[in-house]
Amino acid sequence: MNDRIADLRKEYRREHLDETHARADPFAQFAAWFEEALAAELPEPNAMALATADAAGRPSLRMVLIKGFDARGFVWYTNYESRKGRELAANDRAALLFFWPELERQVRIEGRVERTSAEESDAYYRTRPLPSRLGAWASPQSQPLSKAALVARVAEAGVRHGTHPSRPPHWGGYRLVPDAFEFWQGRPSRLHDRIAYSPDGRGGWKIARLAP
């Protein structure tokens, strides 16, 4: 098995990225790549890995779905009492990773995480399908729970909250405010293109090419 795993290899040849092609603003660069991922009709181009760590530095990682981004940062929604919510309460630093293998690209983003406003969370919550809104009430996310108990809790939430539930106080949005970006484009012979952005101290960004 290990020999077969070691032999798995793909040669990346699709695109290239260098300082002359990269946008001056990393948000603009991300927007351009995200639009290309959408245009390519990739499966769940909005999926991203979210890495958090507890107060002791023990990391954890999971996939979540981005629900919006702009110059303020990258937004997703979840249960504040989940493992990631508890870890973000103890340590507000986190990292995101977008991986689009069909385009031979990945984007790494690091920064500080804050909660979105109650108004933003309310507005997004109202756009969710009713079963998902009820599920936010019913699920004590990351806690042990049987399937039968979960089904019962969903039914109870439906009876209690009806067809127009308000947003649970333990559920809402987070925004990662970036202070580091890296755009990775696969290249032949593992000589990948890596373009990193970091704050320039004047309200802008400086760009550096990293060794593959």
C-alpha positions in Angstrom: 0.0 0.0 0.0 2.7 2.5 0.9 4.5 1.8 -2.4 1.3 2.6 -4.3 0.8 5.8 -2.3 4.3 6.9 -2.9 3.8 6.4 -6.7 0.8 8.6 -6.8 1.9 11.7 -8.8 0.5 14.3 -11.1 2.4 16.7 -13.2 0.9 20.2 -13.0 1.1 22.1 -16.3 -2.2 24.1 -16.6 -1.2 27.7 -15.6 1.5 29.9 -14.1 1.5 32.8 -11.7 4.2 35.4 -11.1 4.5 38.9 -9.7 3.6 40.4 -13.1 0.4 38.5 -13.3 -0.7 38.9 -9.6 -3.0 41.7 -8.6 -1.7 44.4 -6.3 -4.5 43.7 -3.9 -4.9 40.1 -2.6 -8.7 40.4 -2.3 -8.8 41.3 -6.0 -6.5 38.3 -6.7 -8.8 36.0 -4.7 -11.9 37.4 -6.4 -10.4 36.7 -9.9 -9.5 33.1 -9.0 -12.8 32.5 -7.3 -14.7 33.7 -10.4 -12.6 31.3 -12.5 -13.5 28.4 -10.1 -17.2 29.3 -10.4 -16.9 29.5 -14.2 -15.2 26.1 -14.3 -18.3 24.7 -12.5 -16.1 23.0 -9.9 -17.8 20.9 -7.2 -18.3 23.2 -4.2 -15.8 25.9 -5.1 -16.9 27.6 -1.9 -15.6 24.8 0.3 -12.6 25.8 2.5 -10.6 24.1 5.2 -10.8 26.0 8.5 -7.9 25.5 11.0 -8.3 26.7 14.6 -6.4 26.0 17.8 -7.3 25.9 21.5 -5.7 28.0 24.2 -3.0 25.4 24.5 -2.2 25.5 20.8 -3.7 22.1 20.0 -5.0 22.4 16.4 -8.1 21.1 14.7 -9.3 21.3 11.1 -12.5 20.9 9.2 -14.3 21.8 6.0 -16.8 24.7 6.0 -18.5 26.8 3.3 -17.6 30.4 2.7 -20.8 32.6 2.6 -19.2 35.8 1.5 -16.1 37.9 1.3 -15.1 41.5 0.7 -12.3 43.9 1.8 -13.3 43.2 5.5 -12.6 39.5 5.3 -14.0 36.0 4.7 -17.3 34.9 6.3 -18.9 31.6 7.4 -21.6 30.7 9.8 -21.8 28.0 12.5 -22.7 27.2 16.1 -20.8 29.4 18.5 -20.8 26.5 21.0 -19.2 24.0 18.6 -15.6 22.9 19.0 -14.4 25.6 16.5 -16.5 28.2 18.3 -15.0 27.3 21.6 -11.5 27.4 20.2 -12.1 30.7 18.5 -13.3 32.1 21.8 -10.0 31.0 23.4 -7.7 31.8 20.5 -8.9 34.2 17.7 -6.2 33.3 15.2 -7.2 30.9 12.4 -6.3 29.9 8.9 -8.3 29.0 5.7 -7.4 26.9 2.7 -9.2 26.8 -0.6 -8.1 23.9 -2.8 -9.2 23.7 -6.4 -7.4 20.6 -7.9 -9.1 20.9 -11.3 -7.4 24.3 -11.7 -4.2 23.1 -9.9 -4.6 25.9 -7.4 -4.8 26.6 -3.7 -5.1 29.7 -1.6 -4.0 30.0 2.0 -5.3 32.8 4.2 -4.4 33.6 7.8 -5.7 36.2 10.2 -7.8 37.2 13.2 -11.4 36.0 13.6 -14.3 38.1 14.8 -18.0 37.6 15.0 -20.2 39.2 12.3 -22.8 41.6 13.5 -26.1 40.3 14.8 -27.7 42.1 11.8 -25.5 40.2 9.3 -26.2 36.9 11.0 -29.9 37.5 11.1 -30.0 38.4 7.4 -28.1 35.3 6.4 -30.2 33.0 8.7 -33.4 34.2 7.1 -32.0 33.0 3.7 -31.5 29.4 4.8 -34.0 26.6 4.1 -36.5 26.0 6.9 -35.0 22.6 7.8 -31.6 24.2 8.2 -32.9 26.9 10.4 -34.6 24.4 12.6 -31.5 22.3 12.6 -29.5 25.2 14.1 -31.9 25.1 17.0 -31.9 21.4 17.3 -28.2 20.4 17.1 -25.9 20.9 20.1 -23.0 20.8 17.6 -19.9 18.8 18.5 -21.6 17.2 21.5 -22.4 13.4 21.7 -25.9 12.8 20.5 -27.7 9.8 19.0 -29.4 9.9 15.6 -32.8 9.3 17.2 -32.3 12.1 19.7 -31.4 14.5 16.9 -34.5 13.6 14.9 -36.6 14.1 18.0 -34.9 17.5 18.7 -35.6 18.6 15.1 -39.3 17.7 15.5 -39.5 19.5 18.8 -37.9 22.6 17.3 -40.5 22.6 14.5 -43.3 22.5 17.0 -41.8 25.2 19.2 -40.6 27.6 16.5 -43.0 27.0 13.6 -42.2 28.1 10.1 -40.6 31.4 11.0 -37.9 30.6 13.6 -35.7 33.4 14.8 -31.9 33.0 14.8 -30.7 31.0 17.8 -28.5 33.1 20.1 -25.8 30.4 19.9 -25.6 30.5 16.1 -24.1 33.1 13.7 -21.3 34.3 11.6 -17.5 34.6 11.8 -15.3 36.8 9.7 -11.6 36.1 9.3 -9.7 39.4 8.8 -6.6 38.5 6.8 -3.1 39.5 7.5 -1.5 37.0 5.2 -2.3 35.4 1.8 -0.5 32.8 -0.3 -1.6 31.9 -3.8 -0.2 28.6 -5.1 -0.3 27.5 -8.7 1.0 24.0 -9.5 3.9 23.8 -12.0 5.9 21.0 -13.6 8.6 19.2 -11.6 7.2 20.5 -8.4 8.6 24.0 -9.1 5.3 25.5 -8.1 4.5 29.3 -8.2 3.9 30.7 -4.8 3.0 34.4 -4.4 2.6 35.7 -0.8 1.0 38.9 0.4 1.7 40.6 3.8 0.9 44.1 5.1 3.3 46.8 4.0 2.7 48.9 7.1 1.1 51.7 5.1 -2.4 50.2 4.7 -1.4 48.2 1.6 0.2 44.9 0.8 3.7 43.8 -0.3 4.2 40.9 -2.6 6.9 38.2 -2.4 7.6 35.1 -4.4 8.3 32.1 -2.2 10.5 29.1 -3.1 8.4 26.0 -4.0 
